[in-house]
Amino acid sequence: MTVQHFTPDGMLQPVPYHHVAVGTGTKHVHVSGQIARRADGTPVAPGELAGQVAQALRNTAVGLAGAGASFADVLRLTFYVTRWSPEKIGDLMAGVEAVAEEIGLRLPLPPASLIGVEYLFEPDVLVEVEATALLD
């Protein structure tokens, strides 16, 4: 499977993600919203956005690996962040950068969306990450 990430001339620069992904393959992998919980349900980094982003991405990596994929196969990421405000971008990116090498997530990110929400399913959950990948 081949995924090509790029940002054509004429699109907003710089941003921490590519604007376009082109994938060739036949197997779609969708990893549902991952949060900052260990496999046993124990919360990770309560109240800390950067730590929760890092753990949610680690969990996303586990989901991808379970399907035979990796972040190299990811076409798109979606981040849902509670009570979003622009001043939180530093903490969000600190979480991404802290774990990127560990999980094989190349920077800039694949095409990504950040969606601010009032709350997620539990009050201590600050972020949720979804991924879509494509395999041969």
C-alpha positions as MATLAB code, in Angstrom:
seq = 'MTVQHFTPDGMLQPVPYHHVAVGTGTKHVHVSGQIARRADGTPVAPGELAGQVAQALRNTAVGLAGAGASFADVLRLTFYVTRWSPEKIGDLMAGVEAVAEEIGLRLPLPPASLIGVEYLFEPDVLVEVEATALLD';
ca = [
       0.000    0.000    0.000;
       1.183    3.453   -0.800;
       0.091    6.625    0.932;
       1.465    9.896   -0.352;
       1.078   12.999    1.840;
       1.681   16.442    0.394;
       0.661   20.093    0.418;
       0.341   21.652   -3.031;
       1.646   25.139   -3.688;
      -1.089   27.666   -3.070;
      -2.421   26.004    0.113;
      -1.985   27.521    3.575;
       1.533   27.101    4.967;
       2.894   26.315    7.474;
       0.513   23.993    9.265;
       1.377   20.934   11.380;
      -0.222   18.577    8.848;
      -0.313   17.892    5.123;
      -3.419   19.043    3.291;
      -3.694   16.063    0.929;
      -3.276   12.294    1.141;
      -3.533    9.927   -1.790;
      -3.723    6.223   -1.025;
      -3.770    3.180   -3.224;
      -5.015   -0.089   -1.820;
      -8.143   -2.053   -1.151;
      -8.414   -2.593    2.603;
      -9.802    0.278    4.676;
      -8.891    0.458    8.364;
     -10.906    2.718   10.657;
      -9.728    3.087   14.245;
     -12.493    4.446   16.454;
     -11.982    7.333   18.825;
      -9.136    6.470   21.168;
      -8.733    8.141   24.532;
      -6.108    8.291   27.288;
      -6.878    4.972   28.980;
      -4.716    1.902   29.446;
      -6.119   -1.441   28.309;
      -7.477   -2.056   31.834;
      -9.348    1.280   31.775;
      -6.936    3.187   34.010;
      -6.904    6.904   33.089;
      -3.621    8.363   31.842;
      -2.611   12.001   32.421;
      -5.794   13.244   34.118;
      -6.321   16.932   33.409;
      -3.300   17.193   31.090;
      -3.988   17.662   27.379;
      -0.459   16.850   26.135;
      -0.311   13.598   28.103;
      -3.772   12.569   26.975;
      -2.948   13.264   23.324;
       0.188   11.122   23.605;
      -1.704    8.186   25.154;
      -4.611    8.442   22.701;
      -2.102    8.279   19.841;
      -0.372    5.270   21.449;
      -3.752    3.544   21.627;
      -4.416    4.459   18.000;
      -1.088    2.846   17.067;
      -2.167   -0.359   18.837;
      -5.439   -0.369   16.896;
      -3.638    0.155   13.604;
      -1.128   -2.605   14.378;
      -3.972   -4.982   15.205;
      -5.188   -4.534   11.624;
      -1.696   -4.913   10.154;
      -1.304   -1.168    9.603;
       0.864    1.628   10.948;
       0.833    5.406   10.884;
       2.603    5.160    7.495;
      -0.732    3.840    6.136;
      -2.883    6.578    7.691;
      -4.786    8.776    5.261;
      -6.473   10.969    7.859;
      -6.551   11.772   11.581;
      -9.318   13.490   13.511;
      -8.801   15.020   16.953;
     -11.793   15.871   19.152;
     -10.787   18.211   21.993;
     -13.052   19.285   24.827;
     -13.587   22.990   25.464;
     -11.198   23.845   22.633;
      -9.575   27.243   22.405;
      -6.671   28.282   20.160;
      -4.258   28.680   23.081;
      -4.423   24.883   23.594;
      -2.612   24.163   20.304;
       0.790   24.177   22.036;
      -0.282   21.442   24.471;
      -1.889   19.386   21.712;
       1.226   19.557   19.538;
       3.479   18.848   22.538;
       1.567   15.579   23.007;
       1.938   14.719   19.323;
       5.648   15.531   19.269;
       6.338   13.657   22.520;
       5.148   10.357   21.065;
       5.664   10.717   17.288;
       8.995    8.884   17.062;
       7.862    6.152   19.480;
       4.793    5.274   17.407;
       6.159    5.991   13.925;
       4.021    9.070   13.316;
       5.773   11.268   10.779;
       5.588   15.044   11.041;
       4.009   16.974    9.541;
       0.928   14.901   10.294;
      -1.257   13.298    7.643;
      -4.305   15.392    6.753;
      -5.977   16.113   10.073;
      -8.981   17.849   11.537;
      -9.270   19.260   15.022;
     -12.845   19.524   16.220;
     -13.729   21.327   19.427;
     -16.484   19.711   21.459;
     -18.132   20.633   24.741;
     -17.395   17.254   26.301;
     -16.699   13.624   25.464;
     -18.245   10.554   27.058;
     -16.613   10.973   30.501;
     -15.732   14.260   32.250;
     -11.987   13.526   32.529;
     -11.545   12.760   28.812;
      -9.964   15.791   27.143;
      -9.167   14.347   23.712;
     -10.194   11.551   21.367;
      -8.283   10.497   18.234;
      -9.652    8.649   15.179;
      -7.617    7.314   12.255;
      -8.401    6.091    8.761;
      -5.825    3.984    6.929;
      -5.636    2.137    3.628;
      -3.826   -1.163    2.965;
      -3.335   -3.379   -0.089;
];
